[in-house]
């Protein structure tokens, strides 16, 4: 007697179901493995370094994080920290300058000096390019310490240097003195700025930073606030 085989299902239908399941599982598996791989990548990725300390001038200034006062001079106005006060005014044959620093003796490790018209060729460590923008100032990127890109003899106290086409005098004696000076193309330590009332004057800004935690935003904000009168 011929034995009869009884099939529980249609082979073609069974193959079709397998194909559907296969097509669903593969994409899901790829997504799951992809997410797992992405998670592993992010967990092993080095964390970004938070850089603190001295920053170079970028030309953009964030809001002041300290109280300020506006200094009104005959030829200009400028804003400086409210805790600063005038410590000197020199008016002689070699220079005309005004200096401000913090009243607190524990914080007087940084100061700002503005020279007007009668400006000596002061040696500096870092040059900050500036130019007149109406009666205001626009500025660029501060240089590194000039001793790092200027050729000089070690017995020299200062030497001629250049940064972005701007000539200045590089301080080669005190290479960690932290003196930042402004400059413009065509002159040394001078920038000509014209005010609507007092006309044109030459200015040089010198910022000295001797603290253990340099903060050049004081210079940034002062220049940002400057107005020739």
Secondary structure, DSSP 8 states (H G I E B T S, - for coil): -------SS-HHHHHHHHHHHHHHHHHHHHHHHHHHHHHHHHHHS-------S-----S-----SS-EEEEE-SSEEEEEETTEEEEEEEESSS-EEEEEEESSTTSTTEEEEEEESS-----BSEEEEEEEETTEEEEEEE---GGGT----TT-SEEEEEETTEEEEEE-SSTTS-EEEEE-TTSSS-EEEEETTTEEEEEEEEEEE-SSS--THHHHHHHHH-EE-
